[in-house]
Amino acid sequence: MINTLIFTGIVLLALSSFVALYRAYKGPTTADRVVAINVVSSKVTAMIVLVALYVGQPSYVNVALVYAMLGFLSTIGVAKYLLEGRLK
């Protein structure tokens, strides 16, 4: 029963990630695109955690944490580049 719920959560997160990817593609402003990519990164992080629960591998949670940190840092980098025009 719990595996069915976890699998359903993974599928729903994947489908909603495609909606965010569409917003990243069609976003009218660059800020919309950055936020959409950040949403995709967050959803992929949650999917990795659900996969860790589904297969019973707690080490995947470490991968999810690293992926979340990379997503956060890339969002900060892009935002800084958009505001200042450089990364220094």
C-alpha positions as YAML, in Angstrom:
chain: A
units: angstrom
residues:
- id: 1
  name: MET
  ca: [0.00, 0.00, 0.00]
- id: 2
  name: ILE
  ca: [2.71, 2.49, 0.97]
- id: 3
  name: ASN
  ca: [4.71, 1.63, -2.17]
- id: 4
  name: THR
  ca: [1.70, 2.53, -4.29]
- id: 5
  name: LEU
  ca: [1.42, 5.91, -2.58]
- id: 6
  name: ILE
  ca: [5.13, 6.59, -3.00]
- id: 7
  name: PHE
  ca: [5.00, 5.62, -6.68]
- id: 8
  name: THR
  ca: [1.95, 7.84, -7.18]
- id: 9
  name: GLY
  ca: [3.82, 10.72, -5.56]
- id: 10
  name: ILE
  ca: [6.78, 10.19, -7.87]
- id: 11
  name: VAL
  ca: [4.52, 10.22, -10.94]
- id: 12
  name: LEU
  ca: [2.66, 13.35, -9.79]
- id: 13
  name: LEU
  ca: [5.93, 15.17, -9.10]
- id: 14
  name: ALA
  ca: [7.24, 14.18, -12.53]
- id: 15
  name: LEU
  ca: [4.10, 15.45, -14.25]
- id: 16
  name: SER
  ca: [4.15, 18.73, -12.36]
- id: 17
  name: SER
  ca: [7.84, 19.10, -13.25]
- id: 18
  name: PHE
  ca: [6.86, 19.10, -16.91]
- id: 19
  name: VAL
  ca: [4.45, 21.95, -16.20]
- id: 20
  name: ALA
  ca: [7.29, 23.91, -14.62]
- id: 21
  name: LEU
  ca: [9.55, 23.09, -17.57]
- id: 22
  name: TYR
  ca: [6.90, 24.50, -19.89]
- id: 23
  name: ARG
  ca: [6.89, 27.70, -17.81]
- id: 24
  name: ALA
  ca: [10.69, 27.81, -18.06]
- id: 25
  name: TYR
  ca: [10.42, 27.52, -21.84]
- id: 26
  name: LYS
  ca: [7.58, 30.00, -22.37]
- id: 27
  name: GLY
  ca: [8.20, 32.35, -19.43]
- id: 28
  name: PRO
  ca: [7.81, 35.96, -20.47]
- id: 29
  name: THR
  ca: [10.65, 37.17, -18.25]
- id: 30
  name: THR
  ca: [13.97, 35.78, -17.18]
- id: 31
  name: ALA
  ca: [12.88, 35.81, -13.55]
- id: 32
  name: ASP
  ca: [9.98, 33.49, -14.42]
- id: 33
  name: ARG
  ca: [12.42, 31.11, -16.05]
- id: 34
  name: VAL
  ca: [14.77, 31.12, -13.06]
- id: 35
  name: VAL
  ca: [11.92, 30.43, -10.65]
- id: 36
  name: ALA
  ca: [10.62, 27.62, -12.87]
- id: 37
  name: ILE
  ca: [14.03, 25.95, -12.99]
- id: 38
  name: ASN
  ca: [14.27, 26.27, -9.20]
- id: 39
  name: VAL
  ca: [10.85, 24.59, -8.90]
- id: 40
  name: VAL
  ca: [12.02, 21.76, -11.15]
- id: 41
  name: SER
  ca: [15.12, 21.33, -9.01]
- id: 42
  name: SER
  ca: [13.03, 21.16, -5.85]
- id: 43
  name: LYS
  ca: [10.65, 18.63, -7.37]
- id: 44
  name: VAL
  ca: [13.52, 16.44, -8.56]
- id: 45
  name: THR
  ca: [14.98, 16.56, -5.05]
- id: 46
  name: ALA
  ca: [11.67, 15.38, -3.63]
- id: 47
  name: MET
  ca: [11.48, 12.65, -6.28]
- id: 48
  name: ILE
  ca: [14.95, 11.40, -5.32]
- id: 49
  name: VAL
  ca: [13.86, 11.18, -1.67]
- id: 50
  name: LEU
  ca: [10.72, 9.27, -2.67]
- id: 51
  name: VAL
  ca: [12.81, 6.89, -4.78]
- id: 52
  name: ALA
  ca: [15.04, 6.34, -1.73]
- id: 53
  name: LEU
  ca: [11.96, 5.36, 0.25]
- id: 54
  name: TYR
  ca: [10.64, 3.19, -2.58]
- id: 55
  name: VAL
  ca: [13.83, 1.15, -3.05]
- id: 56
  name: GLY
  ca: [14.93, 1.25, 0.58]
- id: 57
  name: GLN
  ca: [18.28, 2.96, 0.01]
- id: 58
  name: PRO
  ca: [18.81, 5.73, 2.58]
- id: 59
  name: SER
  ca: [22.05, 6.77, 0.86]
- id: 60
  name: TYR
  ca: [19.96, 8.33, -1.93]
- id: 61
  name: VAL
  ca: [18.89, 10.99, 0.55]
- id: 62
  name: ASN
  ca: [22.51, 12.22, 0.60]
- id: 63
  name: VAL
  ca: [22.35, 12.52, -3.18]
- id: 64
  name: ALA
  ca: [19.12, 14.51, -2.84]
- id: 65
  name: LEU
  ca: [20.76, 16.88, -0.36]
- id: 66
  name: VAL
  ca: [23.70, 17.51, -2.67]
- id: 67
  name: TYR
  ca: [21.33, 18.04, -5.60]
- id: 68
  name: ALA
  ca: [19.30, 20.52, -3.54]
- id: 69
  name: MET
  ca: [22.44, 22.46, -2.61]
- id: 70
  name: LEU
  ca: [23.56, 22.60, -6.24]
- id: 71
  name: GLY
  ca: [20.13, 23.79, -7.32]
- id: 72
  name: PHE
  ca: [20.13, 26.49, -4.66]
- id: 73
  name: LEU
  ca: [23.63, 27.68, -5.51]
- id: 74
  name: SER
  ca: [22.89, 27.78, -9.23]
- id: 75
  name: THR
  ca: [19.75, 29.82, -8.58]
- id: 76
  name: ILE
  ca: [21.72, 32.27, -6.45]
- id: 77
  name: GLY
  ca: [24.40, 32.49, -9.15]
- id: 78
  name: VAL
  ca: [21.91, 33.18, -11.93]
- id: 79
  name: ALA
  ca: [20.07, 35.76, -9.81]
- id: 80
  name: LYS
  ca: [23.31, 37.55, -9.01]
- id: 81
  name: TYR
  ca: [24.31, 37.50, -12.67]
- id: 82
  name: LEU
  ca: [20.95, 38.96, -13.67]
- id: 83
  name: LEU
  ca: [21.20, 41.75, -11.09]
- id: 84
  name: GLU
  ca: [24.84, 42.74, -11.52]
- id: 85
  name: GLY
  ca: [25.78, 41.44, -14.95]
- id: 86
  name: ARG
  ca: [28.77, 39.57, -13.54]
- id: 87
  name: LEU
  ca: [29.55, 36.93, -10.91]
- id: 88
  name: LYS
  ca: [32.41, 38.62, -9.01]
...
